[in-house]
């Protein structure tokens, strides 16, 4: 049960960190998840539905961030081309 709580807390923290683009916090969370994966503790869950819901929310947030970054990149490229044209 403690493991499920730790994982859901990590996912919640990742969602909050992504919302404010806190890259340092995301790196810290990545280290925590890596250590849990190395220890093999991520395979033992009794409440998979709660973790799956958090994972779905995180995936949606990441897809949204990617879409926004792609749009910013396109705008930057367009703006750069326009500056060179003048």
Secondary structure by P-SEA (a helix, b strand, c coil): caaaaaaaaaaaaaaaaaaccaaaaaaaaaaaaaaaaaaccccccccaaaaaaaaaaaaaaaaaaaaaaaaaaaaaaaaaaaaaac
